[in-house]
């Protein structure tokens, strides 16, 4: 009877959780339950593959459900497939189309909903012990479980961790730290002493001001500044993306944390002697999330980044990593407590932060604190292609693209040291201004001689500075979906992952972009000359639009841009959107014409109440919901500057099936 009861419980679970199982055999084993891991698992499972997610700890969704709710995008063009579907599900939760800022618990529930629609098995709290190989093929991995050692055999493995533990244990080449500029012909890799998130001149680094014999203040290393561009093993700083709330009934007070030591924040005191307090935004990027919550990030010389305290994390075992994680938690909670209570902080600042506290409804199983430290960078594979600064800035362009990146090449500081008798942060780089760039399939595959059945969509093959652009959660999800498709092809054809053809991957992604056979959107971009016809006076748009370019018209002469679907849409209801690159000179209203396959409808679009949320200055704006018919002529939307009182943009049109998020 007990056995029957256990079977019934197991069958009723939407996600199969394996406890104490000694041997598991699957098609695809994914190590890492990050956002990428979930997307890869969903994609492969919906394609009929038997999948297991193994995770060294017990958190679903990685940073996307760990406090990073202010999504770093760069250009929404790069967010496709299931990654885009995730942000639309977030939008549905909040009553919008796509939402890029969100609460951690909402993200985690959506990730769990994805898994709940599959037979993916979860093996949580199973850190990797060993990888067993037969030649250059991984045969199985051994894991540490509470009741012994588990073993997972698979046809293909995927490393979706932020640390790259599986790739390292499998004997794959990798790099930790910053390459020398000379290695890949770069200019902003290696040592960089710049002004970003920097201390002002004149801050004394010693415990007793002016007395070097008194020793350095906490948080300052005794490293020497090396020449610009020099490579090293230093890793950019980690921190927590902090979730607080100002809703009294949901708020837990910020109290003195474990191991609190006010001396750790002496540098902040000294910084404020030269840069007096104005608000809590002096020290924190204090981004507001829905329902009275925050996503707090690092700002200025002294903040949430625990600079230089993470250098041994990438190669450490989990015992040592837990020590580092706890040290970051203590430091961060201590910083919040310091700002809210220390007499050195002005009373109005203390009052400001005391309005906030830890949310009762977040991270319930982790004492209301994020279980995910922001591992900005750890190991990076050295694969068949290494993505570099030259790819980011368009000097080299790969042809086997499986996704795009668009964010600024961004590195947080890597060291805090003494320069000319003053304390300085070193390593911060923020260089943007480039178009979305393609990411090579060969950057997620190891060298053929090393491993033939491993894919690495997170700790992919990239230089430090290029990884600073690529390492965004939406991009990781896009690459993971592509990796899962590649894994399925490799399994079906019984070939090494290196032999999977890029055209075969793209065919699957194009025909089944949401992985579960839901109807695809119809996206029409102004750069597609076959689908977009321009008449009148249009010029190249200036600012941040969608994709590689957009057009705009500011003249009195009639200008029209007709966006025509590539084929007759399947009959049914669709929501139609136009992309709006907002700027001060943008028209508040302009006219459109919508042809639904049978009849023409005229509409005036009003942007006066459009709210742009997130880190871009542009957004999709709903034109309306329409019924489309299959006829001789394909549907179209025509944008006109008729009656406009400013610049009208022609960028992209999107037809979204009404069933998209049903």
PyMOL commands that set and color helices and strands:
alter all, ss='L'
color gray80, all
select helices_A, chain A and resi 2-12+35-46+62-65+76-78+81-94+104-116+165-169+181-184+248-250+262-274+280-282+318-341+347-353+364-366+389-392+441-443+464-470+473-493+497-499+502-511+658-661
alter helices_A, ss='H'
color red, helices_A
select strands_A, chain A and resi 16-17+23-31+51-54+121-123+128-134+137-145+148-159+174-176+206-208+211-216+244-245+251-253+284-289+293-298+357-359+379-381+401-405+409-411+415-419+422-426+429-431+437-440+454-455+522-525+532-535+539-540+551-553+560-564+572-581+589-595+600-606+618-628+636-640+648-650+652-657
alter strands_A, ss='S'
color yellow, strands_A
deselect
rebuild
show_as cartoon
